Amino acid sequence: MNVSMWIKALRVIPKISKEEWEKLDVISRWLIATRSAVFIMTFLSAAIGGILAFKAGKFNFWLWLLTTIGLILAHATNNLVNDLTDYIKGVDHDNYFRAKYGPQPLEHGLMTKKQLITYIVVTGLIALAIGLYLVYLRGTLALILLLLGALFVLFYTYPLKYIGLGELAVLLVWGPLMVGGTYYIVTGEWDWNVVIAGLPYALGVTAVLFGKHIDKYEDDKRRGIRTLPVILGEKNARMVVLGMLILQYLSVIYLVLTGFFTPFMLIVLLALPVFLKVWKAYTSPRPDSPPEGYPPEAWPLWYVALAFWHNRRFGSLYLLGLIIEALLQRYFV
């Protein structure tokens, strides 16, 4: 048991040698193989749905916890399937971008295909079992949400990512499916206002994916992987990311002005200093080497790391604002 590695794997995607891998416990290996550092995005989407359910006076902790675990395991399954599919298609060979910023279990010889498939099957079956139980509790709409989620888990890497639909899929998953779906499972009610309230955060997650695809723009272009940044062009894609970040703030302001949120949600404006730094980087070409003070272990991640930084700051403040709103509404109004 290596708790320090668990914490590290949940914070960053650690670079690790074969020798170090062999010494790790199974939980550390699973956390590294699934790129668990990005699970915070899934947790925050589920948390938003749960807090909105609490605000509505219909919160069920156990249903929320089950839903959150199921979503995180589905996300983990997708990451594993992603690596397996890209390896089989030969995408990760010849020092491809994915193999530079963190361990690719198959490309780096950390796992065999059989072992990775075992991880996929076990992780996916647990997620599916949770999903089927929630379908049993909630019925037809929950089944539709489960099937849509399974579709994106299995087919995001191919063909969706290859035809410029991966980014749209992420926007739909981290917004309507995760936020709206969590709210529905917890309360038994579908609410379009909740779906709209999930949009500010879903835009941030989509911006992170855009950033990753911009970072590997040249590699993807050479390999015929037509992500949306490849279709739009690198510079245009950077402008789209900035547009999505601006929309995050504008959508919160809109929800405050319409009365769905109280002015407490304007706490997200405290993320603007980070946004301004991200703006400066996104309006400039990618540097050839890590700038002074940039964590060397994070390189060659650049645009994605900046978008992730902003998403963490904005998402945390968004969650804090929702918590303040919910507590005030439930106990002081």
Backbone hydrogen bonds, N-H to C=O, Kabsch-Sander energy under -0.5 kcal/mol:
donor,donor_aa,acceptor,acceptor_aa,energy
5,M,2,N,-0.5
6,W,2,N,-1.8
7,I,3,V,-2.4
8,K,4,S,-2.1
9,A,5,M,-3.0
10,L,6,W,-1.5
11,R,7,I,-0.9
11,R,8,K,-0.8
12,V,8,K,-3.0
21,W,17,S,-2.5
22,E,18,K,-2.1
23,K,19,E,-0.7
23,K,20,E,-0.8
24,L,21,W,-1.7
29,R,25,D,-2.1
30,W,26,V,-2.4
31,L,27,I,-2.6
32,I,28,S,-2.2
33,A,29,R,-3.0
34,T,30,W,-2.1
35,R,32,I,-1.2
36,S,31,L,-2.5
38,V,35,R,-1.8
39,F,36,S,-1.9
40,I,37,A,-0.6
41,M,38,V,-1.5
42,T,38,V,-0.6
43,F,39,F,-2.8
44,L,40,I,-2.4
45,S,41,M,-1.6
46,A,42,T,-2.3
47,A,43,F,-2.7
48,I,44,L,-2.4
49,G,45,S,-1.9
50,G,46,A,-2.2
51,I,47,A,-2.8
52,L,48,I,-2.2
53,A,49,G,-1.5
54,F,50,G,-2.1
55,K,51,I,-2.8
56,A,52,L,-1.4
57,G,54,F,-1.6
58,K,53,A,-2.7
64,W,60,N,-2.3
65,L,61,F,-2.9
66,L,62,W,-2.5
67,T,63,L,-2.3
68,T,64,W,-2.7
69,I,65,L,-2.6
70,G,66,L,-2.6
71,L,67,T,-2.5
72,I,68,T,-2.4
73,L,69,I,-2.5
74,A,70,G,-2.0
75,H,71,L,-2.4
76,A,72,I,-2.5
77,T,73,L,-2.4
78,N,74,A,-2.3
79,N,75,H,-2.1
80,L,76,A,-2.1
81,V,77,T,-2.8
82,N,78,N,-2.6
83,D,79,N,-2.0
84,L,80,L,-2.3
85,T,81,V,-3.0
86,D,82,N,-2.5
87,Y,83,D,-2.1
88,I,84,L,-2.5
89,K,85,T,-2.2
90,G,87,Y,-1.1
91,V,86,D,-2.3
92,D,86,D,-0.7
93,H,90,G,-1.0
96,Y,92,D,-0.6
99,A,96,Y,-1.2
100,K,97,F,-1.9
101,Y,97,F,-1.3
102,G,98,R,-0.6
108,H,104,Q,-2.8
109,G,106,L,-1.4
110,L,105,P,-1.7
111,M,105,P,-2.1
116,L,112,T,-2.4
117,I,113,K,-2.8
118,T,114,K,-2.0
119,Y,115,Q,-2.1
120,I,116,L,-2.4
121,V,117,I,-2.9
122,V,118,T,-2.7
123,T,119,Y,-2.5
124,G,120,I,-2.8
125,L,121,V,-2.6
126,I,122,V,-2.0
127,A,123,T,-2.1
128,L,124,G,-2.6
129,A,125,L,-2.7
130,I,126,I,-2.2
131,G,127,A,-2.4
132,L,128,L,-2.9
133,Y,129,A,-2.0
134,L,130,I,-2.2
135,V,131,G,-2.1
136,Y,132,L,-2.3
137,L,133,Y,-1.6
138,R,134,L,-2.5
139,G,135,V,-3.2
143,L,139,G,-1.7
144,I,140,T,-2.3
145,L,141,L,-2.4
146,L,142,A,-2.3
147,L,143,L,-2.6
148,L,144,I,-2.4
149,G,145,L,-2.4
150,A,146,L,-2.6
151,L,147,L,-2.2
152,F,148,L,-2.0
153,V,149,G,-2.3
154,L,150,A,-2.4
155,F,151,L,-2.2
156,Y,152,F,-1.4
160,L,155,F,-1.9
161,K,156,Y,-2.6
162,Y,159,P,-0.9
163,I,159,P,-0.9
163,I,160,L,-1.1
164,G,161,K,-0.8
164,G,226,R,-0.7
165,L,160,L,-2.4
166,G,160,L,-1.0
169,A,165,L,-2.2
170,V,166,G,-2.0
171,L,167,E,-2.0
172,L,168,L,-2.1
173,V,169,A,-2.6
174,W,170,V,-2.8
175,G,171,L,-0.7
177,L,172,L,-2.3
178,M,173,V,-2.3
179,V,175,G,-1.8
180,G,175,G,-1.3
181,G,176,P,-1.0
182,T,178,M,-2.2
183,Y,179,V,-2.2
184,Y,180,G,-2.2
185,I,181,G,-2.7
186,V,182,T,-2.5
187,T,183,Y,-2.5
188,G,184,Y,-3.3
194,V,191,D,-0.6
195,V,191,D,-1.5
196,I,192,W,-2.3
197,A,193,N,-2.2
198,G,194,V,-1.1
198,G,195,V,-0.6
199,L,195,V,-0.5
199,L,196,I,-1.3
202,A,198,G,-2.3
203,L,199,L,-2.5
204,G,200,P,-1.0
205,V,201,Y,-1.9
206,T,202,A,-2.3
207,A,203,L,-2.0
208,V,204,G,-1.7
209,L,205,V,-1.9
210,F,206,T,-2.6
211,G,207,A,-2.6
212,K,208,V,-2.2
213,H,209,L,-2.4
214,I,210,F,-2.2
215,D,211,G,-2.3
216,K,212,K,-1.6
217,Y,214,I,-1.7
220,D,216,K,-2.9
221,K,217,Y,-2.6
222,R,218,E,-2.2
223,R,219,D,-1.6
224,G,220,D,-0.6
224,G,221,K,-0.9
225,I,220,D,-2.6
226,R,162,Y,-1.1
226,R,224,G,-1.0
227,T,225,I,-1.9
231,I,227,T,-2.1
232,L,228,L,-3.0
233,G,229,P,-2.6
237,A,233,G,-2.4
238,R,234,E,-1.8
239,M,235,K,-1.7
240,V,236,N,-2.0
241,V,237,A,-2.1
242,L,238,R,-1.9
243,G,239,M,-2.2
244,M,240,V,-2.3
245,L,241,V,-2.3
246,I,242,L,-2.2
247,L,243,G,-2.3
248,Q,244,M,-1.5
249,Y,245,L,-1.2
250,L,246,I,-2.4
251,S,247,L,-2.7
252,V,248,Q,-1.4
253,I,249,Y,-2.4
254,Y,250,L,-2.5
255,L,251,S,-2.2
256,V,252,V,-1.9
257,L,253,I,-2.7
258,T,254,Y,-2.1
259,G,256,V,-1.1
260,F,255,L,-1.1
261,F,255,L,-2.3
265,M,262,T,-2.1
266,L,263,P,-2.0
267,I,264,F,-1.5
268,V,265,M,-1.7
269,L,266,L,-1.9
270,L,267,I,-2.1
271,A,268,V,-2.2
272,L,269,L,-1.7
274,V,271,A,-0.6
275,F,271,A,-2.1
276,L,272,L,-2.7
277,K,273,P,-1.3
278,V,274,V,-2.4
279,W,275,F,-3.0
280,K,276,L,-2.0
281,A,277,K,-1.8
282,Y,278,V,-2.7
283,T,279,W,-1.5
284,S,281,A,-1.3
294,Y,291,P,-2.3
298,A,295,P,-1.6
299,W,295,P,-0.6
299,W,296,P,-0.7
301,L,298,A,-1.9
304,V,211,G,-0.7
306,L,302,W,-2.2
307,A,303,Y,-2.3
308,F,304,V,-2.5
309,W,305,A,-2.2
310,H,306,L,-2.3
311,N,307,A,-2.4
312,R,308,F,-2.5
313,R,309,W,-2.0
314,F,310,H,-3.3
315,G,311,N,-2.8
316,S,312,R,-2.3
317,L,313,R,-2.1
318,Y,314,F,-2.8
319,L,315,G,-2.5
320,L,316,S,-2.4
321,G,317,L,-2.8
322,L,318,Y,-2.1
323,I,319,L,-2.3
324,I,320,L,-2.6
325,E,321,G,-2.6
326,A,322,L,-2.9
327,L,323,I,-2.6
328,L,324,I,-2.5
329,Q,325,E,-2.7
330,R,326,A,-2.4
331,Y,327,L,-2.4
332,F,328,L,-2.0
333,V,328,L,-0.8
